[in-house]
Amino acid sequence: MQKDGNTAIPSTPTGRIRHRRRSNEVVPDVSKANGSQMLVDDRGKYKSMLIRTYSSVWMIGGFALIIYMGHLYITAMVVVIQIFMAKELFNLLRKAHEDRQLPGFRLLNWHFFFTVMLFVYGRILSLRLVNTVTSDKFLYQLVSSLIKYHMVICYFLYIAGFMWFILTLKKKMYKYQFGQYSWTHMILIIVFTQSSFTVANIFEGIFWFLLPASLIVINDIGAYFFGFFFGRTPLIKLSPKKTWEGFIGASFTTIISAFLLANILGRFPWLTCPRKDLSTGWLECDPGPLFKPEHYRLTGWIPQWFPWKEFSVLPVQWHALCLGLFASIIAPFGGFFASGFKRAFKIKDFGDSIPGHGGITDRMDCQMVMAVFAYIYHQSFVVAQGVSVETILDQILMNLTLEEQHALYVKLGQILQERLVG
């Protein structure tokens, strides 16, 4: 045994000194135990907050301006957002297999993207497009013909892409190519499921798009700030900086905001009226019972000195509570899913187009879940059940020329006349 300073170093029987190998293991940081560094302990959090706040102000301001401009501009915004989402996801798919790229496959991805876009928006906007061009006979007949053969056009565009894919198959790369083909379709489902329901909500009334979207923004901001100042208890391992304090604080904030915000937005007819065409003017309509205030008296169970003896509530505010509950408890799981997706690809963000936030997809993860729920909730619990005469006529007349519509009008008159005489 030999000594080096104050440390004993064992030696071998031959007299050679055997040095102990130093460990390469890094001592874990206590603040990052279990991979969960709390935002409240992050030294650079104030700089991050300023960048994030600055970006958020610009996004909210631009969003408010587009909402003010009306339905068509909001729909255009949704189209731009889904193009950026598709771009980010296609780029992610490409980076995951940079060593096996095939020329032309990126172009094939966009071929499928625009084919699905034509199909989805053709189905959603066809009736409104017909209503827009009714006064022009030539345009009306042209649009009617395009709508009549819309599904055929989309089908053959997809078949062209399908054949394109088959013709590009290469030996020893079949598994990789079919994997890319499947991922492309999954990306299209993710992007267009959200956007199709979002556009449908917009034309049912901007209110049904704006309220759910705003609740997700409020919940996200609330979770960030409550987690920023009070967050210490990890919520889920997929998102290390998510905390129970942020989740609970944001939930209360979102539910209260839903009730109050519905009362404010519900008083503007241009937000609540459905759009039947693709024009850009502001709307005026009967708001319907959901947006007419109901008054409740508080006498009998409040003190005499209390100044308010009556309050009014829009019936839609009770529906808003359900949307707020979903936005605060269920919709965040869209964000958790996105976090797991990013961890699978070992990336921090889907993109870097928004400073402090990441990419467009990072901002739309919860919006996708919320848009689908808002549409289903609206159709199930808000829209009057049953099919109206106007809806039936719109569906019938959409596929008829002007001459055929006139013939239908004459025929219906004859039938009604015969029944009255009989």
VOTILUM-346658 format. One record per residue (C-alpha): chain; x, y negated, z negated; residue number from 1. Coordinates in nm, 4 decimals. Layout:
N
SITE, unit, px, py, pz, pos
SITE, A, X, Y, Z, NUM
...
//
This chain:
422
SITE, unit, px, py, pz, pos
SITE, A, 0.0000, 0.0000, 0.0000, 1
SITE, A, 0.1432, -0.3378, 0.0974, 2
SITE, A, 0.0281, -0.6815, -0.0006, 3
SITE, A, -0.0198, -0.9770, 0.2257, 4
SITE, A, -0.0564, -1.2770, -0.0034, 5
SITE, A, -0.3293, -1.1769, -0.2459, 6
SITE, A, -0.4879, -0.9194, -0.0151, 7
SITE, A, -0.3945, -0.5527, -0.0259, 8
SITE, A, -0.3434, -0.3962, 0.3157, 9
SITE, A, -0.3463, -0.0157, 0.3406, 10
SITE, A, -0.0536, 0.1460, 0.5262, 11
SITE, A, -0.0240, 0.4760, 0.7065, 12
SITE, A, 0.2013, 0.7606, 0.5823, 13
SITE, A, 0.4624, 0.6626, 0.8479, 14
SITE, A, 0.4927, 0.3181, 0.6974, 15
SITE, A, 0.3138, 0.1292, 0.9727, 16
SITE, A, 0.0727, -0.1348, 0.8628, 17
SITE, A, -0.2889, -0.0693, 0.9627, 18
SITE, A, -0.4763, -0.3939, 1.0111, 19
SITE, A, -0.8443, -0.3972, 0.9325, 20
SITE, A, -1.0523, -0.4898, 1.2390, 21
SITE, A, -1.2516, -0.8057, 1.1885, 22
SITE, A, -1.6242, -0.7857, 1.2461, 23
SITE, A, -1.7623, -0.9646, 1.5507, 24
SITE, A, -2.1065, -0.9887, 1.3918, 25
SITE, A, -2.2271, -1.3447, 1.3527, 26
SITE, A, -2.3754, -1.4347, 1.0178, 27
SITE, A, -2.7412, -1.5032, 1.0825, 28
SITE, A, -2.8756, -1.8513, 1.0230, 29
SITE, A, -3.1317, -1.8418, 0.7448, 30
SITE, A, -3.3471, -2.0976, 0.9213, 31
SITE, A, -3.3693, -1.8653, 1.2242, 32
SITE, A, -3.4454, -1.5454, 1.0399, 33
SITE, A, -3.6698, -1.3123, 1.2315, 34
SITE, A, -3.6289, -1.5412, 1.5334, 35
SITE, A, -3.8548, -1.8042, 1.3833, 36
SITE, A, -3.6984, -2.1466, 1.3504, 37
SITE, A, -3.9681, -2.3682, 1.2088, 38
SITE, A, -4.0274, -2.6938, 1.3913, 39
SITE, A, -4.0377, -2.8748, 1.0579, 40
SITE, A, -3.6690, -2.7823, 1.0039, 41
SITE, A, -3.5507, -2.8609, 1.3563, 42
SITE, A, -3.2896, -3.1410, 1.3454, 43
SITE, A, -3.3611, -3.2561, 1.7006, 44
SITE, A, -3.7367, -3.2613, 1.6545, 45
SITE, A, -3.7761, -3.6408, 1.6613, 46
SITE, A, -3.6021, -3.6756, 1.9958, 47
SITE, A, -3.8116, -3.3898, 2.1337, 48
SITE, A, -4.1283, -3.5515, 1.9960, 49
SITE, A, -4.0525, -3.8860, 2.1631, 50
SITE, A, -3.9932, -3.7238, 2.5031, 51
SITE, A, -4.3056, -3.5113, 2.4677, 52
SITE, A, -4.5146, -3.8098, 2.3558, 53
SITE, A, -4.3939, -4.0258, 2.6442, 54
SITE, A, -4.4853, -3.7547, 2.8978, 55
SITE, A, -4.8205, -3.6945, 2.7303, 56
SITE, A, -4.9161, -4.0630, 2.7510, 57
SITE, A, -4.8443, -4.0675, 3.1243, 58
SITE, A, -5.0353, -3.7422, 3.1817, 59
SITE, A, -5.3397, -3.8543, 2.9824, 60
SITE, A, -5.3412, -4.1934, 3.1569, 61
SITE, A, -5.3232, -4.0360, 3.5028, 62
SITE, A, -5.5877, -3.7820, 3.4059, 63
SITE, A, -5.8239, -4.0569, 3.2865, 64
SITE, A, -5.7775, -4.2490, 3.6128, 65
SITE, A, -5.8618, -3.9411, 3.8225, 66
SITE, A, -6.1701, -3.8705, 3.6091, 67
SITE, A, -6.2842, -4.2299, 3.6690, 68
SITE, A, -6.2498, -4.1822, 4.0470, 69
SITE, A, -6.4978, -3.8930, 4.0550, 70
SITE, A, -6.5647, -3.5334, 4.1560, 71
SITE, A, -6.3654, -3.5111, 4.4790, 72
SITE, A, -6.0516, -3.6580, 4.3250, 73
SITE, A, -6.0765, -3.4238, 4.0272, 74
SITE, A, -6.1097, -3.1295, 4.2659, 75
SITE, A, -5.8045, -3.2535, 4.4586, 76
SITE, A, -5.6141, -3.2687, 4.1292, 77
SITE, A, -5.7077, -2.9062, 4.0577, 78
SITE, A, -5.5826, -2.8029, 4.4039, 79
SITE, A, -5.2488, -2.9794, 4.3459, 80
SITE, A, -5.2148, -2.8173, 4.0032, 81
SITE, A, -5.2752, -2.4681, 4.1398, 82
SITE, A, -5.0215, -2.5233, 4.4197, 83
SITE, A, -4.7585, -2.6176, 4.1588, 84
SITE, A, -4.8581, -2.3183, 3.9430, 85
SITE, A, -4.8224, -2.0833, 4.2385, 86
SITE, A, -4.4866, -2.2387, 4.3262, 87
SITE, A, -4.3550, -2.1896, 3.9715, 88
SITE, A, -4.4739, -1.8300, 3.9534, 89
SITE, A, -4.3405, -1.7432, 4.3005, 90
SITE, A, -4.0052, -1.8978, 4.2019, 91
SITE, A, -4.0049, -1.6904, 3.8838, 92
SITE, A, -4.0703, -1.3784, 4.0886, 93
SITE, A, -3.7878, -1.4693, 4.3262, 94
SITE, A, -3.5353, -1.5405, 4.0476, 95
SITE, A, -3.6116, -1.2077, 3.8829, 96
SITE, A, -3.4859, -1.0286, 4.1966, 97
SITE, A, -3.2322, -1.2676, 4.3454, 98
SITE, A, -3.0089, -0.9784, 4.4525, 99
SITE, A, -3.2836, -0.8177, 4.6621, 100
SITE, A, -3.4431, -1.1059, 4.8493, 101
SITE, A, -3.6047, -1.0382, 5.1856, 102
SITE, A, -3.6297, -1.3077, 5.4537, 103
SITE, A, -3.9860, -1.4119, 5.5242, 104
SITE, A, -4.1437, -1.2693, 5.2066, 105
SITE, A, -4.1746, -1.6172, 5.0514, 106
SITE, A, -4.3674, -1.7327, 5.3598, 107
SITE, A, -4.5917, -1.4257, 5.3289, 108
SITE, A, -4.6700, -1.5228, 4.9674, 109
SITE, A, -4.7945, -1.8640, 5.0804, 110
SITE, A, -4.9952, -1.7070, 5.3632, 111
SITE, A, -5.1898, -1.5037, 5.1065, 112
SITE, A, -5.2194, -1.8126, 4.8814, 113
SITE, A, -5.3849, -2.0334, 5.1448, 114
SITE, A, -5.6049, -1.7463, 5.2641, 115
SITE, A, -5.7433, -1.6994, 4.9140, 116
SITE, A, -5.7774, -2.0778, 4.8761, 117
SITE, A, -5.9867, -2.0943, 5.1951, 118
SITE, A, -6.2074, -1.8108, 5.0710, 119
SITE, A, -6.2597, -1.9451, 4.7169, 120
SITE, A, -6.3270, -2.3075, 4.8087, 121
SITE, A, -6.5341, -2.2075, 5.1091, 122
SITE, A, -6.7663, -2.0139, 4.8799, 123
SITE, A, -6.7872, -2.2897, 4.6190, 124
SITE, A, -6.8167, -2.5983, 4.8398, 125
SITE, A, -7.0004, -2.4698, 5.1492, 126
SITE, A, -7.3491, -2.5767, 5.0400, 127
SITE, A, -7.2258, -2.9203, 4.9293, 128
SITE, A, -7.0419, -2.9649, 5.2587, 129
SITE, A, -7.3644, -2.8916, 5.4492, 130
SITE, A, -7.5515, -3.1463, 5.2377, 131
SITE, A, -7.2829, -3.4049, 5.3189, 132
SITE, A, -7.3040, -3.3762, 5.6997, 133
SITE, A, -7.6801, -3.3276, 5.7355, 134
SITE, A, -7.7283, -3.6667, 5.9036, 135
SITE, A, -7.4817, -3.5886, 6.1847, 136
SITE, A, -7.6226, -3.3202, 6.4174, 137
SITE, A, -7.2899, -3.2225, 6.5781, 138
SITE, A, -7.1012, -3.1989, 6.2483, 139
SITE, A, -7.3896, -3.0140, 6.0900, 140
SITE, A, -7.3888, -2.7463, 6.3614, 141
SITE, A, -7.0086, -2.7196, 6.3490, 142
SITE, A, -7.0015, -2.6814, 5.9713, 143
SITE, A, -7.2923, -2.4356, 5.9796, 144
SITE, A, -7.1044, -2.2191, 6.2316, 145
SITE, A, -6.7859, -2.2257, 6.0255, 146
SITE, A, -6.9759, -2.1298, 5.7110, 147
SITE, A, -7.1560, -1.8509, 5.8949, 148
SITE, A, -6.8243, -1.6937, 5.9983, 149
SITE, A, -6.6319, -1.7985, 5.6887, 150
SITE, A, -6.5953, -1.4489, 5.5438, 151
SITE, A, -6.4916, -1.3042, 5.8799, 152
SITE, A, -6.2212, -1.5689, 5.9213, 153
SITE, A, -6.0853, -1.5101, 5.5697, 154
SITE, A, -6.0945, -1.1324, 5.6128, 155
SITE, A, -5.8905, -1.1354, 5.9322, 156
SITE, A, -5.6428, -1.3828, 5.7843, 157
SITE, A, -5.5906, -1.1409, 5.4966, 158
SITE, A, -5.5615, -0.8448, 5.7349, 159
SITE, A, -5.2980, -1.0394, 5.9312, 160
SITE, A, -5.0984, -1.0796, 5.6088, 161
SITE, A, -5.1478, -0.7130, 5.5253, 162
SITE, A, -5.0147, -0.6066, 5.8664, 163
SITE, A, -4.7283, -0.8553, 5.8318, 164
SITE, A, -4.6316, -0.6891, 5.5030, 165
SITE, A, -4.6442, -0.3363, 5.6499, 166
SITE, A, -4.4276, -0.4359, 5.9468, 167
SITE, A, -4.1587, -0.5781, 5.7152, 168
SITE, A, -4.1186, -0.2598, 5.5064, 169
SITE, A, -3.7568, -0.1413, 5.4976, 170
SITE, A, -3.6089, 0.1919, 5.4093, 171
SITE, A, -3.4800, 0.2267, 5.0493, 172
SITE, A, -3.6711, -0.0885, 4.9485, 173
SITE, A, -4.0280, 0.0443, 4.9499, 174
SITE, A, -4.0686, 0.0417, 4.5704, 175
SITE, A, -3.9321, -0.3123, 4.5426, 176
SITE, A, -4.1502, -0.4438, 4.8282, 177
SITE, A, -4.4710, -0.2867, 4.6975, 178
SITE, A, -4.3872, -0.4279, 4.3542, 179
SITE, A, -4.3545, -0.7753, 4.5080, 180
SITE, A, -4.6845, -0.7266, 4.6926, 181
SITE, A, -4.8605, -0.6351, 4.3657, 182
SITE, A, -4.7053, -0.9266, 4.1760, 183
SITE, A, -4.8172, -1.1665, 4.4495, 184
SITE, A, -5.1778, -1.0537, 4.4123, 185
SITE, A, -5.1604, -1.0769, 4.0336, 186
SITE, A, -5.0322, -1.4347, 4.0608, 187
SITE, A, -5.3195, -1.5227, 4.2976, 188
SITE, A, -5.5707, -1.3774, 4.0523, 189
SITE, A, -5.4219, -1.5800, 3.7651, 190
SITE, A, -5.4191, -1.9039, 3.9651, 191
SITE, A, -5.7544, -1.8806, 4.1426, 192
SITE, A, -5.9600, -1.7317, 3.8604, 193
SITE, A, -5.8963, -2.0446, 3.6595, 194
SITE, A, -5.9314, -2.2909, 3.9462, 195
SITE, A, -6.2523, -2.1460, 4.0901, 196
SITE, A, -6.4347, -2.1699, 3.7581, 197
SITE, A, -6.2891, -2.5157, 3.6986, 198
SITE, A, -6.4188, -2.6521, 4.0303, 199
SITE, A, -6.7590, -2.4930, 3.9678, 200
SITE, A, -6.7718, -2.6730, 3.6309, 201
SITE, A, -6.6814, -3.0054, 3.7946, 202
SITE, A, -6.9787, -2.9959, 4.0335, 203
SITE, A, -7.2163, -2.8893, 3.7559, 204
SITE, A, -7.1287, -3.2238, 3.5991, 205
SITE, A, -6.7908, -3.3751, 3.5113, 206
SITE, A, -6.8923, -3.3405, 3.1461, 207
SITE, A, -6.8610, -2.9601, 3.1677, 208
SITE, A, -6.5086, -2.9928, 3.3012, 209
SITE, A, -6.3881, -3.2872, 3.0944, 210
SITE, A, -6.5048, -3.1717, 2.7507, 211
SITE, A, -6.3454, -2.8210, 2.7581, 212
SITE, A, -6.0232, -2.9560, 2.9133, 213
SITE, A, -6.0033, -3.2343, 2.6520, 214
SITE, A, -6.0556, -2.9877, 2.3668, 215
SITE, A, -5.7555, -2.7840, 2.4806, 216
SITE, A, -5.5439, -3.1012, 2.4923, 217
SITE, A, -5.6652, -3.2044, 2.1452, 218
SITE, A, -5.5955, -2.8575, 2.0072, 219
SITE, A, -5.2470, -2.8531, 2.1587, 220
SITE, A, -5.1618, -3.1983, 2.0219, 221
SITE, A, -5.3098, -3.1129, 1.6820, 222
SITE, A, -5.1140, -2.7863, 1.6588, 223
SITE, A, -4.7940, -2.9693, 1.7532, 224
SITE, A, -4.8289, -3.2478, 1.4970, 225
SITE, A, -4.9566, -3.0333, 1.2093, 226
SITE, A, -4.6781, -2.7861, 1.2794, 227
SITE, A, -4.4299, -3.0736, 1.3164, 228
SITE, A, -4.4969, -3.2197, 0.9713, 229
SITE, A, -4.6298, -2.9233, 0.7692, 230
SITE, A, -4.5425, -2.6043, 0.9582, 231
SITE, A, -4.3527, -2.3435, 0.7571, 232
SITE, A, -4.5430, -2.0155, 0.7901, 233
SITE, A, -4.4841, -1.8288, 1.1209, 234
SITE, A, -4.8020, -1.7489, 1.3117, 235
SITE, A, -4.6941, -1.5015, 1.5786, 236
SITE, A, -4.3563, -1.3618, 1.6852, 237
SITE, A, -4.4209, -1.4306, 2.0536, 238
SITE, A, -4.4120, -1.8057, 1.9774, 239
SITE, A, -4.1582, -1.8619, 1.6969, 240
SITE, A, -4.2431, -2.2311, 1.6546, 241
SITE, A, -4.6183, -2.1706, 1.6154, 242
SITE, A, -4.7263, -2.1921, 1.2522, 243
SITE, A, -5.0373, -2.1152, 1.0514, 244
SITE, A, -5.0431, -2.4751, 0.9287, 245
SITE, A, -5.0489, -2.6008, 1.2864, 246
SITE, A, -5.3110, -2.3463, 1.3923, 247
SITE, A, -5.5518, -2.4200, 1.1043, 248
SITE, A, -5.5047, -2.7980, 1.1196, 249
SITE, A, -5.5612, -2.7995, 1.4951, 250
SITE, A, -5.8747, -2.5837, 1.4592, 251
SITE, A, -6.0454, -2.8287, 1.2231, 252
SITE, A, -5.9385, -3.1233, 1.4396, 253
SITE, A, -6.0693, -2.9588, 1.7580, 254
SITE, A, -6.4095, -2.8608, 1.6179, 255
SITE, A, -6.4728, -3.2074, 1.4708, 256
SITE, A, -6.3527, -3.3723, 1.7916, 257
SITE, A, -6.5833, -3.1508, 2.0005, 258
SITE, A, -6.8904, -3.2701, 1.8097, 259
SITE, A, -6.7943, -3.6391, 1.8288, 260
SITE, A, -6.6591, -3.6356, 2.1845, 261
SITE, A, -6.9748, -3.4694, 2.3220, 262
SITE, A, -7.1796, -3.7574, 2.1823, 263
SITE, A, -6.9586, -4.0137, 2.3572, 264
SITE, A, -6.9287, -3.8385, 2.6957, 265
SITE, A, -7.2952, -3.7343, 2.6989, 266
SITE, A, -7.4131, -4.0962, 2.7196, 267
SITE, A, -7.2691, -4.1584, 3.0699, 268
SITE, A, -7.4917, -4.0342, 3.3572, 269
SITE, A, -7.2030, -4.0263, 3.6065, 270
SITE, A, -7.0405, -3.7637, 3.3807, 271
SITE, A, -7.3506, -3.5535, 3.3187, 272
SITE, A, -7.5194, -3.5511, 3.6620, 273
SITE, A, -7.4440, -3.2542, 3.8916, 274
SITE, A, -7.3033, -3.3320, 4.2368, 275
SITE, A, -7.4972, -3.1814, 4.5288, 276
SITE, A, -7.2676, -3.3054, 4.8081, 277
SITE, A, -6.9081, -3.4177, 4.8682, 278
SITE, A, -6.9652, -3.7933, 4.8602, 279
SITE, A, -6.7632, -4.0158, 4.6268, 280
SITE, A, -7.0226, -4.2583, 4.4879, 281
SITE, A, -7.1245, -4.2714, 4.1232, 282
SITE, A, -7.4322, -4.0727, 4.0224, 283
SITE, A, -7.7561, -4.1726, 3.8539, 284
SITE, A, -8.0047, -3.9065, 3.7417, 285
SITE, A, -8.2397, -3.8019, 3.4668, 286
SITE, A, -7.9969, -3.6783, 3.1997, 287
SITE, A, -8.2264, -3.3970, 3.0925, 288
SITE, A, -8.3183, -3.2928, 2.7360, 289
SITE, A, -7.9614, -3.1926, 2.6443, 290
SITE, A, -7.8421, -3.5517, 2.6758, 291
SITE, A, -8.1388, -3.7290, 2.5134, 292
SITE, A, -8.0817, -3.8098, 2.1443, 293
SITE, A, -8.2838, -3.6389, 1.8747, 294
SITE, A, -8.3334, -3.8304, 1.5481, 295
SITE, A, -8.3072, -3.6778, 1.2011, 296
SITE, A, -8.4151, -3.8485, 0.8769, 297
SITE, A, -8.2096, -3.8059, 0.5607, 298
SITE, A, -8.4681, -3.9329, 0.3107, 299
SITE, A, -8.5545, -3.7067, 0.0215, 300
SITE, A, -8.2128, -3.5617, -0.0467, 301
SITE, A, -7.9748, -3.8586, -0.0420, 302
SITE, A, -7.9299, -4.1405, -0.2957, 303
SITE, A, -8.1267, -4.4608, -0.2465, 304
SITE, A, -7.8099, -4.6696, -0.2210, 305
SITE, A, -7.6853, -4.4715, 0.0823, 306
SITE, A, -7.7038, -4.7152, 0.3809, 307
SITE, A, -7.7882, -4.4603, 0.6559, 308
SITE, A, -8.1336, -4.3066, 0.6318, 309
SITE, A, -8.1407, -4.1655, 0.9864, 310
SITE, A, -7.8929, -4.0334, 1.2405, 311
SITE, A, -7.9200, -3.9198, 1.6004, 312
SITE, A, -7.7583, -3.6192, 1.7680, 313
SITE, A, -7.7481, -3.5164, 2.1327, 314
SITE, A, -7.8564, -3.1500, 2.1621, 315
SITE, A, -7.5458, -3.0865, 2.3741, 316
SITE, A, -7.3348, -3.1543, 2.0635, 317
SITE, A, -7.4402, -2.8184, 1.9164, 318
SITE, A, -7.3142, -2.6507, 2.2337, 319
SITE, A, -6.9947, -2.8526, 2.2014, 320
SITE, A, -6.9325, -2.6928, 1.8608, 321
SITE, A, -6.9262, -2.3504, 2.0285, 322
SITE, A, -6.6794, -2.4786, 2.2893, 323
SITE, A, -6.4660, -2.6299, 2.0136, 324
SITE, A, -6.4659, -2.3046, 1.8177, 325
SITE, A, -6.3510, -2.1116, 2.1243, 326
SITE, A, -6.0873, -2.3738, 2.2125, 327
SITE, A, -5.9365, -2.3583, 1.8648, 328
SITE, A, -5.9431, -1.9827, 1.7959, 329
SITE, A, -5.9529, -1.7867, 2.1243, 330
SITE, A, -5.8007, -2.0145, 2.3897, 331
SITE, A, -5.4582, -2.0328, 2.2147, 332
SITE, A, -5.4140, -1.6653, 2.2992, 333
SITE, A, -5.3691, -1.7784, 2.6591, 334
SITE, A, -5.0590, -1.9592, 2.5354, 335
SITE, A, -4.9425, -1.6507, 2.3460, 336
SITE, A, -4.9859, -1.4437, 2.6625, 337
SITE, A, -4.7755, -1.6959, 2.8555, 338
SITE, A, -4.5095, -1.6829, 2.5824, 339
SITE, A, -4.4919, -1.3047, 2.6119, 340
SITE, A, -4.4731, -1.3352, 2.9896, 341
SITE, A, -4.1801, -1.5784, 2.9630, 342
SITE, A, -4.0019, -1.3555, 2.7132, 343
SITE, A, -4.0362, -1.0641, 2.9531, 344
SITE, A, -3.8486, -1.2702, 3.2153, 345
SITE, A, -3.6101, -1.4223, 2.9550, 346
SITE, A, -3.6940, -1.7841, 3.0367, 347
SITE, A, -3.7878, -2.0800, 2.8168, 348
SITE, A, -4.0372, -2.2504, 3.0508, 349
SITE, A, -4.2050, -2.1773, 3.3835, 350
SITE, A, -4.0575, -2.4959, 3.5279, 351
SITE, A, -3.9213, -2.8393, 3.4423, 352
SITE, A, -4.1620, -3.0712, 3.6243, 353
SITE, A, -4.2950, -3.2312, 3.3005, 354
SITE, A, -4.0264, -3.3632, 3.0593, 355
SITE, A, -4.0703, -3.2174, 2.7123, 356
SITE, A, -4.3462, -2.9792, 2.8247, 357
SITE, A, -4.1854, -2.7518, 3.0844, 358
SITE, A, -4.3768, -2.6714, 3.3999, 359
SITE, A, -4.7379, -2.7135, 3.5099, 360
SITE, A, -4.8081, -2.3493, 3.4216, 361
SITE, A, -4.6901, -2.4132, 3.0632, 362
SITE, A, -4.9665, -2.6745, 3.0298, 363
SITE, A, -5.2364, -2.4668, 3.1977, 364
SITE, A, -5.2067, -2.1370, 3.0084, 365
SITE, A, -5.4876, -2.2125, 2.7604, 366
SITE, A, -5.6859, -2.4112, 3.0181, 367
SITE, A, -5.7261, -2.0937, 3.2280, 368
SITE, A, -5.8969, -1.9096, 2.9427, 369
SITE, A, -6.1091, -2.2122, 2.8503, 370
SITE, A, -6.2314, -2.2845, 3.2045, 371
SITE, A, -6.3707, -1.9335, 3.2477, 372
SITE, A, -6.5457, -1.9417, 2.9092, 373
SITE, A, -6.6930, -2.2889, 2.9728, 374
SITE, A, -6.8457, -2.1738, 3.3029, 375
SITE, A, -6.9865, -1.8505, 3.1573, 376
SITE, A, -7.1234, -2.0340, 2.8529, 377
SITE, A, -7.2838, -2.3024, 3.0705, 378
SITE, A, -7.4482, -2.0484, 3.3000, 379
SITE, A, -7.5641, -1.8246, 3.0137, 380
SITE, A, -7.6825, -2.0708, 2.7469, 381
SITE, A, -7.7233, -2.4127, 2.9094, 382
SITE, A, -7.8597, -2.3721, 3.2623, 383
SITE, A, -8.2332, -2.2970, 3.2683, 384
SITE, A, -8.2880, -1.9294, 3.3358, 385
SITE, A, -8.4562, -1.8304, 3.6589, 386
SITE, A, -8.4120, -1.9411, 4.0195, 387
SITE, A, -8.5568, -2.2734, 4.1302, 388
SITE, A, -8.7375, -2.3342, 4.4611, 389
SITE, A, -8.4694, -2.5882, 4.5539, 390
SITE, A, -8.1921, -2.3307, 4.5070, 391
SITE, A, -8.3731, -2.0753, 4.7255, 392
SITE, A, -8.4317, -2.3295, 5.0035, 393
SITE, A, -8.0693, -2.4467, 4.9922, 394
SITE, A, -7.9435, -2.0902, 5.0359, 395
SITE, A, -8.1828, -2.0252, 5.3255, 396
SITE, A, -8.1336, -2.3522, 5.5134, 397
SITE, A, -7.7538, -2.3379, 5.4832, 398
SITE, A, -7.7367, -2.0602, 5.7459, 399
SITE, A, -7.9916, -2.2110, 5.9873, 400
SITE, A, -7.9485, -2.4608, 6.2699, 401
SITE, A, -8.1661, -2.7725, 6.2868, 402
SITE, A, -8.3917, -2.6082, 6.5465, 403
SITE, A, -8.4304, -2.2981, 6.3293, 404
SITE, A, -8.5105, -2.5133, 6.0258, 405
SITE, A, -8.7790, -2.6959, 6.2254, 406
SITE, A, -8.9253, -2.3623, 6.3387, 407
SITE, A, -8.9266, -2.2430, 5.9765, 408
SITE, A, -9.1044, -2.5618, 5.8703, 409
SITE, A, -9.3739, -2.5145, 6.1391, 410
SITE, A, -9.4185, -2.1476, 6.0505, 411
SITE, A, -9.4573, -2.2201, 5.6781, 412
SITE, A, -9.7174, -2.4845, 5.7612, 413
SITE, A, -9.9139, -2.2316, 5.9684, 414
SITE, A, -9.9017, -1.9705, 5.6918, 415
SITE, A, -10.0176, -2.2172, 5.4261, 416
SITE, A, -10.2976, -2.3431, 5.6550, 417
SITE, A, -10.4224, -1.9882, 5.7166, 418
SITE, A, -10.4252, -1.9115, 5.3438, 419
SITE, A, -10.6134, -2.2317, 5.2625, 420
SITE, A, -10.8759, -2.1587, 5.5262, 421
SITE, A, -10.9051, -1.7968, 5.4166, 422
//
